[in-house]
């Protein structure tokens, strides 16, 4: 696997002394090479010195003093005219720097472009320093404390306010995306919430195996999507706004508490009888969603520039919330109609808003409605791509890691390796393979990330969804949770000759079954198939870098993955397979996908073991005999010199500039 070099070595610095001598300052390891290179140039005085050495400092000071003396001479000679010219030059340099910043504003995004792809409409703003002409007396104490100090001043601390005016991290404005150049890191409160949510969805999945029926699967799907929406709301708020005040933290805590109350009412939400908990389930869900209404409305009041977006966001919550409340008063199965309509509005409401915004700013016929949308959504909050990707990666890592906890059991004393442990290890290997495919196969070597491509995809398909990448994670996680919960049941099934339940402790003996239920077969295999299929959809959304000498194309590898998913869908029809055979076959299929991906992404001219000892390049061209005779073959060929690059700890290849 190849990596693009993250940084080049320091290039030699060259300047001229007052006496006309050229000075080249370079790294110590390059001094000898430069001296050999410039040793034959007798017509020009050149001195090679080490960068940062005392000679380097002295030469720079000598040159600076010389030019300062020249400036003083011209000031005495020309008087006020020189001062006016110098002021004009400084103002011109300032204006040019501002114009250059407005035209590019991407100096701090090189790492972002390398990882997620280039975005021509991306711009950055600097909020690290106050404007030069701003009076410091008009700044509040908290503002002063948040400003980074200079190199000679001590760095002051930051204060936490009880309530602060909402601050938007990044936004769209007139076709440009403005954001800070610094990367947004995942906060501790986000990891805390993700860990809690992963535990909740795994508990929800494990209850499916108590009754592996279609009704239980329906309950799992509805409650999973509802909890996913609460998680997505918090993710959106944390990505749009700064959350460094106490009030916002308490808002997030309230929504987490609502999610916890929601999870305690999932099991009997569709139970017929007096123990039905559907009303409480919807109450906690609507309470969590109403927290978003309060946040968006007071943000609309405090930030007029995004008032239209915030009001529309509140409406997006109110309409489905009314349907959820109405579903409480409707009996099953008619209730399902209202439930799925409310779920569709909850999941697609944000995409509808984004679609209207994109259509209003990209339509070629600016009619009255389009002009209204452009004014309403002149400023539109944007998602920080680093934060969204890293947050999703952290969540998926927790899902993969927590899935290994399900197959764990406790053995009775006196036994070592048995079939139960073998199935648990196979399940561990399967989780490892899925983690490998998601992060190191599909998530590596990306040219343009799906989020950056989603803006243009959404316009082409009338913005039915804002990002296929985001929505594909829902069935992917849902299917994998279903399969991992089933694996915990398959590990304890004693349907092989060597499986003895007496090897388990009393708690796990009660959970052991003599054979696999049909529902478990279907849920386990279909869950893996759905997870693997939508991992392929996520991979297809990315634009990957494709070496010209790769062994297999991306379409071929995705077709192989789709074929494996089809086999997994049909695998439950083989009733003769016991639990050990079933887990072994699913592991073999997922391992085959991984091996083919690794083989297909490799290059034909790269060995699988070690590095190439050397390479030769052969060029072919057509040349007439007359042109060949007229060529100056007696001229001494010039030897090309290549710049040597330092590789990072994870870099294996680099491309150097070749200089004649």
C-alpha positions in Angstrom: 0.0 0.0 0.0 1.5 3.3 -1.0 1.2 6.7 0.6 1.7 10.2 -0.8 4.5 12.0 1.0 3.1 14.3 3.5 6.0 16.8 3.4 9.1 17.5 1.4 12.6 18.1 2.8 13.7 21.6 3.3 15.0 23.1 0.0 18.3 24.9 -0.1 18.0 28.6 0.6 19.9 31.0 -1.7 20.6 34.7 -1.2 23.3 37.2 -2.4 25.7 39.1 -0.2 26.4 42.8 -0.7 29.7 41.9 -2.4 27.9 39.8 -5.0 28.8 36.4 -3.6 26.0 33.8 -3.7 25.3 31.9 -0.5 23.4 28.6 -0.4 22.2 27.3 3.0 21.3 23.6 3.0 21.0 20.7 5.4 24.3 19.1 6.5 23.7 15.9 4.5 23.4 17.9 1.3 26.5 20.1 1.7 29.0 17.8 0.0 26.7 17.1 -2.9 26.1 20.8 -3.5 29.8 21.6 -3.3 30.5 19.0 -5.9 27.7 20.3 -8.1 28.8 24.0 -7.9 32.5 23.3 -7.7 33.0 23.7 -11.5 31.3 27.1 -11.7 34.4 29.3 -11.5 32.8 32.4 -13.0 30.6 32.9 -9.9 31.5 33.0 -6.3 29.3 30.5 -4.4 29.6 29.5 -0.8 27.8 26.4 0.6 27.0 26.7 4.3 24.9 24.7 6.8 21.4 25.9 7.4 21.2 27.5 10.9 24.9 27.7 11.4 26.6 30.8 12.8 27.9 31.6 9.3 24.3 31.5 8.1 23.1 33.9 10.8 26.1 36.3 10.3 25.6 36.4 6.5 21.9 37.2 6.9 22.5 39.9 9.5 25.2 41.4 7.2 22.8 41.5 4.3 20.0 43.0 6.4 22.3 45.7 7.7 23.4 46.5 4.2 19.9 46.9 2.8 18.8 48.9 5.8 21.7 51.3 5.2 20.6 51.6 1.5 17.1 52.5 2.7 18.4 55.2 5.0 20.5 56.6 2.2 17.5 56.8 -0.1 15.4 58.4 2.6 18.0 61.1 3.2 18.4 61.7 -0.5 14.8 61.8 -1.6 13.1 63.0 1.7 9.3 62.9 1.8 9.1 61.3 -1.6 10.8 58.2 -0.4 8.5 58.0 2.7 5.4 58.3 0.4 6.7 55.7 -1.9 7.5 53.3 1.0 4.0 53.8 2.5 2.4 53.2 -1.0 4.5 50.0 -1.3 3.4 48.7 2.1 -0.2 49.4 1.4 0.0 47.8 -2.0 1.6 44.7 -0.4 -1.2 44.6 2.2 -4.0 44.9 -0.5 -2.3 42.2 -2.7 -2.1 39.8 0.3 -5.8 40.4 1.0 -6.7 39.8 -2.6 -4.6 36.7 -2.7 -6.3 35.4 0.4 -9.8 36.0 -1.1 -8.8 34.3 -4.3 -7.3 31.2 -2.8 -7.7 31.0 1.0 -6.6 27.4 1.0 -3.1 27.5 2.4 -4.1 25.5 5.5 -6.0 22.8 3.7 -3.2 20.9 2.0 -3.6 17.9 4.4 -7.4 18.1 3.9 -7.1 17.9 0.1 -4.6 15.0 0.3 -7.0 13.0 2.5 -10.4 13.9 1.2 -9.8 15.3 -2.3 -9.6 18.8 -3.7 -12.5 21.2 -3.3 -12.3 24.2 -5.6 -15.0 26.1 -3.6 -13.4 25.6 -0.2 -12.0 28.7 1.6 -10.6 29.3 5.0 -10.8 32.2 7.5 -8.4 33.2 10.3 -9.9 33.9 13.7 -6.7 33.4 15.7 -5.8 37.1 15.8 -7.8 40.3 16.1 -7.7 42.8 13.3 -4.8 45.1 13.4 -7.0 48.2 13.8 -9.3 46.8 16.5 -9.1 48.6 19.8 -8.2 46.1 22.5 -10.2 48.1 25.0 -13.4 47.1 23.3 -12.7 43.4 23.6 -14.2 41.4 26.5 -12.0 39.5 28.9 -13.0 36.1 27.5 -12.2 37.3 24.0 -8.8 38.4 25.1 -8.1 35.1 26.8 -9.0 33.2 23.7 -6.6 35.0 21.4 -3.3 33.3 20.8 -0.4 35.3 22.0 2.8 36.1 20.1 6.0 34.3 20.4 7.4 36.5 23.2 4.2 36.7 25.3 2.9 34.0 27.7 -0.1 32.0 26.5 -3.2 32.7 28.5 -5.9 30.3 29.5 -9.5 30.1 28.3 -12.7 30.6 30.2 -15.9 28.6 30.0 -19.1 30.6 30.0 -22.5 29.6 31.3 -24.1 30.7 28.0 -22.5 32.0 24.8 -23.9 33.2 21.6 -23.9 30.3 19.1 -20.8 30.2 16.9 -21.1 28.4 13.5 -17.9 26.6 12.6 -18.3 26.6 8.8 -20.9 27.7 6.2 -21.7 28.1 2.5 -22.0 31.6 1.1 -22.4 32.4 -2.6 -20.9 29.2 -3.8 -18.0 29.1 -1.4 -17.5 27.0 1.7 -15.9 29.0 4.4 -14.2 27.1 7.3 -11.3 27.3 9.7 -8.0 25.9 8.5 -7.4 23.9 11.6 -8.8 20.4 11.9 -11.6 19.7 14.3 -10.8 17.1 16.8 -13.3 14.6 18.4 -14.3 15.8 21.9 -14.4 13.6 24.9 -18.2 14.1 25.3 -18.6 12.6 21.8 -16.7 9.5 22.6 -18.7 9.2 25.8 -21.9 9.4 23.9 -20.8 7.0 21.2 -19.8 4.4 23.8 -23.2 4.6 25.4 -25.0 4.4 22.1 -23.0 1.4 20.9 -23.9 -0.4 24.1 -27.6 0.5 23.6 -27.8 -0.8 20.0 -26.0 -4.0 20.9 -28.5 -4.7 23.7 -31.3 -4.0 21.2 -29.8 -6.5 18.8 -29.3 -9.2 21.3 -33.0 -9.2 22.3 -33.8 -10.2 18.7 -32.4 -13.6 19.3 -34.7 -14.3 22.2 -37.5 -14.4 19.7 -36.1 -14.7 16.1 -39.4 -13.8 14.4 -40.4 -11.3 11.8 -42.3 -9.2 14.4 -39.2 -8.9 16.5 -37.2 -7.9 13.5 -39.7 -5.2 12.8 -39.4 -3.9 16.3 -35.6 -3.9 16.0 -35.6 -2.0 12.8 -38.0 0.7 14.0 -36.3 1.3 17.4 -32.8 1.2 15.8 -33.7 3.9 13.2 -35.2 6.1 15.9 -32.2 5.8 18.1 -29.9 6.4 15.1 -31.8 9.7 14.4 -31.1 10.9 18.0 -27.4 10.0 17.5 -27.4 11.9 14.2 -29.0 15.0 15.7 -26.3 15.3 18.3 -23.6 14.7 15.6 -25.0 17.4 13.5 -25.2 19.9 16.3 -21.6 19.2 17.3 -20.4 19.6 13.7 -22.3 22.8 13.0 -21.8 24.8 16.3 -19.2 25.3 18.9 -20.1 23.6 22.2 -17.8 25.1 24.7 -20.4 26.7 27.0 -22.2 25.1 30.0 -25.7 25.5 28.5 -24.9 23.6 25.3 -23.3 20.8 27.3 -26.4 20.5 29.4 -28.5 20.3 26.2 -26.4 17.4 25.0 -26.7 15.7 28.4 -30.5 16.1 28.3 -30.6 14.4 24.9 -28.4 11.6 26.1 -30.7 11.1 29.1 -33.7 11.0 26.7 -31.9 8.3 24.6 -31.3 6.3 27.8 -35.0 6.5 28.7 -35.9 5.6 25.1 -33.7 2.5 25.3 -35.5 1.2 28.5 -38.8 1.1 26.6 -37.6 -0.6 23.3 -38.3 -4.3 24.2 -42.1 -4.1 24.9 -42.8 -1.2 22.5 -45.0 -3.4 20.3 -46.1 -5.8 23.0 -49.9 -6.4 23.0 -51.4 -5.9 26.4 -51.1 -3.7 29.5 -47.3 -3.9 29.5 -47.0 -2.0 26.2 -44.3 0.8 26.4 -44.9 2.4 23.0 -46.2 5.6 24.5 -43.2 6.1 26.7 -40.9 5.2 23.8 -42.4 7.9 21.6 -42.4 10.4 24.5 -38.7 10.1 25.1 -38.0 10.2 21.4 -40.1 13.4 20.9 -38.6 15.0 23.9 -35.1 14.5 22.5 -36.2 15.9 19.1 -37.9 18.9 20.8 -34.5 19.8 22.3 -33.4 20.4 18.7 -36.4 22.7 18.1 -35.4 24.8 21.1 -31.8 25.0 20.0 -32.6 25.9 16.4 -35.2 28.6 17.4 -33.0 30.5 19.8 -30.1 30.2 17.3 -32.4 31.7 14.7 -33.1 34.6 17.1 -29.5 35.2 17.9 -28.0 34.7 14.5 -30.1 36.4 11.8 -27.7 35.3 9.0 -28.8 31.7 9.3 -32.4 32.4 10.5 -34.0 30.8 7.4 -32.0 27.6 7.8 -32.7 27.3 11.5 -36.5 27.9 11.2 -36.6 25.3 8.4 -34.8 22.9 10.6 -37.3 23.4 13.4 -40.2 22.8 10.9 -38.4 19.6 9.8 -38.7 18.4 13.4 -42.3 19.6 14.2 -44.0 17.9 11.3 -42.8 14.3 12.0 -43.1 14.9 15.7 -46.8 15.6 15.2 -47.1 12.3 13.3 -45.3 10.4 16.1 -47.7 11.8 18.7 -50.7 10.9 16.5 -49.4 7.3 16.2 -49.8 6.9 19.9 -53.6 7.1 19.4 -53.7 4.5 16.6 -53.8 0.8 17.1 -51.7 -1.8 15.3 -51.3 -2.6 12.5 -52.5 0.9 11.2 -50.0 2.5 13.5 -47.2 1.2 11.2 -48.3 3.5 8.4 -47.8 6.6 10.5 -44.5 5.2 11.9 -42.9 4.7 8.5 -44.1 8.1 7.2 -42.6 9.8 10.3 -39.4 7.8 9.9 -39.1 8.8 6.3 -39.6 12.5 7.1 -37.1 12.3 10.0 -34.4 10.7 7.9 -35.0 12.7 4.7 -35.9 16.1 6.1 -32.3 17.3 6.2 -31.7 16.1 2.7 -34.7 18.0 1.4 -33.4 21.2 2.9 -29.9 20.6 1.5 -31.5 19.8 -1.9 -33.4 23.0 -2.0 -30.3 24.9 -1.0 -28.2 23.3 -3.8 -31.0 23.7 -6.4 -31.4 27.4 -5.5 -27.7 28.2 -5.9 -27.0 26.1 -9.0 -30.2 26.4 -11.2 -29.5 27.9 -14.6 -32.9 29.6 -14.6 -33.1 31.9 -11.5 -36.9 32.2 -11.2 -38.7 33.9 -8.4 -38.8 30.8 -6.2 -35.0 30.2 -6.8 -34.2 33.8 -5.9 -36.3 33.4 -2.7 -34.4 30.2 -1.8 -31.1 32.0 -2.5 -32.0 34.8 -0.1 -33.4 32.4 2.5 -30.4 30.1 2.5 -27.7 32.8 1.7 -25.7 31.4 4.6 -26.0 27.7 5.1 -24.2 25.8 7.9 -21.9 23.1 6.6 -20.6 19.9 8.0 -16.9 19.7 8.8 -15.6 16.8 6.7 -12.7 15.8 9.1 -15.0 15.8 12.1 -17.7 13.8 10.4 -15.3 11.2 9.0 -13.3 10.8 12.2 -16.5 10.7 14.3 -18.0 8.0 12.1 -14.7 6.1 12.1 -14.6 6.2 15.8 -18.2 5.0 16.1 -17.6 2.1 13.6 -14.5 1.1 15.5 -16.6 0.9 18.7 -19.2 -1.2 16.9 -16.6 -3.7 15.6 -14.9 -3.8 19.0 -18.1 -4.3 21.0 -19.2 -7.1 18.7 -16.3 -9.2 20.0 -17.8 -9.0 23.5 -20.9 -10.9 22.4 -19.3 -14.3 21.8 -17.4 -14.3 25.1 -18.3 -16.9 27.6 -17.0 -18.5 30.8 -15.7 -22.1 30.8 -16.1 -24.5 33.7 -12.9 -25.6 35.4 -10.9 -28.5 33.9 -11.3 -27.8 30.2 -9.1 -25.8 27.8 -9.8 -25.6 24.1 -13.2 -26.8 22.8 -15.6 -26.1 20.0 -17.2 -23.1 21.9 -13.8 -21.4 22.1 -13.1 -22.2 18.4 -16.4 -20.5 17.3 -15.6 -17.5 19.5 -12.2 -17.2 17.9 -13.7 -17.5 14.4 -16.1 -14.7 15.3 -13.2 -12.6 16.5 -11.4 -13.2 13.1 -14.6 -12.2 11.3 -14.8 -8.9 13.1 -11.1 -8.3 12.4 -11.7 -8.9 8.7 -14.6 -6.5 8.6 -12.5 -3.9 10.4 -9.7 -4.4 7.9 -12.0 -4.0 4.9 -13.7 -0.9 6.2 -10.7 1.1 7.3 -7.6 -0.2 5.4 -9.2 -1.2 2.1 -12.3 1.0 1.5 -11.1 3.9 3.6 -7.5 4.2 2.3 -6.0 5.6 -0.9 -9.0 8.0 -1.3 -8.7 10.6 -4.0 -12.1 12.4 -3.4 -14.1 11.5 -0.3 -17.8 10.7 -0.7 -18.9 13.7 1.3 -17.0 16.0 -1.0 -18.6 14.2 -4.0 -22.1 14.1 -2.4 -22.8 17.8 -3.2 -22.6 17.2 -6.9 -24.3 13.7 -6.8 -27.2 15.2 -4.9 -27.8 17.8 -7.6 -27.9 15.2 -10.3 -30.4 13.0 -8.6 -32.6 15.9 -7.5 -31.1 15.7 -4.0 -33.2 12.7 -2.8 -30.4 12.1 -0.4 -27.7 14.6 0.7 -25.0 12.0 1.0 -25.2 8.3 0.0 -22.2 7.7 2.2 -24.0 8.9 5.3 -27.2 6.9 4.7 -25.4 3.7 3.7 -24.0 3.5 7.2 -27.5 2.9 8.7 -28.2 -0.5 7.1 -24.5 -1.3 7.3 -24.4 -0.9 11.1 -27.9 -2.4 11.5 -27.0 -5.5 9.6 -23.7 -6.0 11.4 -25.3 -5.5 14.8 -27.9 -8.2 13.9 -25.2 -10.6 12.8 -22.9 -10.0 15.8 -25.8 -10.6 18.2 -26.6 -13.8 16.3 -23.0 -14.9 16.6 -23.2 -14.7 20.4 -26.0 -17.2 20.1 -24.3 -19.5 17.6 -21.2 -19.8 19.9 -23.3 -21.4 22.6 -25.2 -23.8 20.3 -24.2 -27.4 21.1 -24.9 -29.1 17.8 -21.5 -30.6 17.1 -20.4 -34.0 18.4 -17.6 -32.5 20.5 -19.7 -29.7 22.0 -20.5 -30.5 25.6 -22.5 -27.8 27.5 -21.0 -29.1 30.7 -17.8 -27.2 29.7 -19.7 -23.9 30.4 -20.7 -22.3 33.6 -24.3 -22.5 34.9 -25.2 -19.1 33.5 -24.2 -20.0 29.9 -25.6 -23.6 30.2 -29.0 -22.0 30.5 -28.4 -20.0 27.2 -27.0 -23.0 25.3 -29.3 -24.6 22.7 -29.1 -28.1 21.1 -29.7 -26.8 17.5 -29.9 -23.6 15.5 -33.3 -22.0 15.1 -34.2 -21.1 11.5 -34.6 -17.4 12.4 -31.1 -17.3 13.7 -29.7 -18.7 10.5 -31.5 -16.1 8.4 -30.7 -13.2 10.7 -27.1 -14.0 11.0 -26.3 -14.7 7.3 -28.6 -11.9 6.0 -27.1 -9.4 8.5 -23.6 -10.2 7.3 -24.7 -9.9 3.7 -26.4 -6.5 4.2 -23.4 -5.2 6.1 -21.0 -6.4 3.4 -23.2 -5.1 0.6 -23.5 -1.6 2.0 -19.8 -1.5 2.8 -19.5 -1.9 -1.0 -21.9 1.0 -1.5 -19.8 3.2 0.8 -16.7 2.2 -1.1 -18.3 3.0 -4.4 -19.2 6.5 -3.2 -15.5 7.3 -2.8 -13.2 8.2 -5.6 -10.1 6.2 -5.1 -6.7 6.6 -6.6 -6.2 3.9 -9.2 -2.6 3.1 -10.3 -2.5 2.3 -14.0 -0.8 -1.1 -13.3 -3.3 -2.3 -10.7 -4.3 -6.0 -11.1 -8.1 -5.7 -10.8 -10.4 -2.7 -11.3 -12.6 -1.4 -8.6 -15.8 -2.5 -10.5 -14.4 -6.1 -10.6 -13.7 -6.1 -6.9 -17.1 -4.7 -6.1 -18.8 -7.3 -8.3 -17.0 -10.0 -6.4 -18.3 -8.5 -3.2 -21.8 -8.5 -4.5 -21.5 -12.1 -5.5 -20.3 -13.0 -2.0 -23.3 -11.2 -0.6 -25.6 -13.2 -2.8 -24.0 -16.4 -1.5 -24.5 -15.2 2.1 -28.2 -14.5 1.4 -28.7 -18.1 0.1 -26.6 -19.8 2.8 -29.4 -20.2 5.3 -31.1 -22.6 2.8 -28.4 -25.2 3.7 -30.1 -26.7 6.7 -27.5 -29.4 7.2 -24.8 -26.9 8.3 -24.2 -26.9 12.0 -23.1 -23.8 13.9 -19.4 -24.4 13.5 -19.7 -24.9 9.7 -21.9 -21.9 9.4 -19.5 -19.6 11.2 -16.5 -21.1 9.3 -18.1 -20.6 5.9 -19.1 -17.0 6.6 -15.5 -16.3 7.8 -14.1 -17.9 4.6 -16.3 -15.8 2.4 -15.4 -12.5 4.1 -11.7 -13.5 4.1 -12.0 -14.2 0.3 -13.3 -10.7 -0.2 -10.4 -9.2 1.8 -7.8 -11.3 -0.1 -9.2 -10.3 -3.5 -9.3 -6.7 -2.5 -5.6 -6.8 -1.4 -4.6 -8.6 -4.6 -6.7 -6.4 -6.9 -5.4 -3.1 -5.4 -1.8 -4.1 -5.8 0.3 -3.3 -8.8 1.6 -5.8 -11.3 5.2 -4.5 -11.1 5.3 -4.6 -7.3 6.5 -7.7 -5.5 4.4 -9.0 -2.6 7.4 -9.6 -0.4 10.1 -7.0 0.1 11.0 -4.1 -2.1 12.2 -3.9 -5.7 16.0 -4.0 -6.1 15.9 -1.4 -8.8 14.0 -0.3 -11.8 14.7 0.5 -15.4 12.5 2.5 -17.8 12.4 1.8 -21.5 11.1 4.4 -23.9 10.0 3.7 -27.5 9.9 6.4 -30.2 9.8 6.6 -34.0 12.6 8.6 -35.6 13.7 8.8 -39.3 17.2 7.9 -40.3 17.9 11.5 -41.5 16.8 13.0 -38.2 19.0 10.6 -36.3 22.0 11.5 -38.4 21.4 15.2 -37.9 21.3 14.7 -34.2 24.3 15.9 -32.2 25.4 12.6 -30.8 28.8 13.9 -29.8 27.4 16.1 -27.1 28.1 14.8 -23.7 24.9 13.7 -22.1 23.9 15.4 -19.0 23.3 13.4 -15.9 20.0 14.0 -14.1 20.1 14.7 -10.4 17.1 13.7 -8.3 16.1 15.4 -5.1 16.2 13.0 -2.1 13.0 13.0 0.0 12.6 11.9 3.6 9.8 9.5 4.1 7.5 9.5 7.0 7.0 6.5 9.3 4.0 5.3 7.2 5.3 6.3 3.8 6.7 3.8 1.4 7.0 5.6 -1.9 7.8 9.2 -3.0 8.2 11.1 -6.2 11.1 13.5 -6.5 11.6 16.4 -8.7 14.1 15.6 -11.5 16.4 18.5 -12.4 18.7 18.5 -15.4 
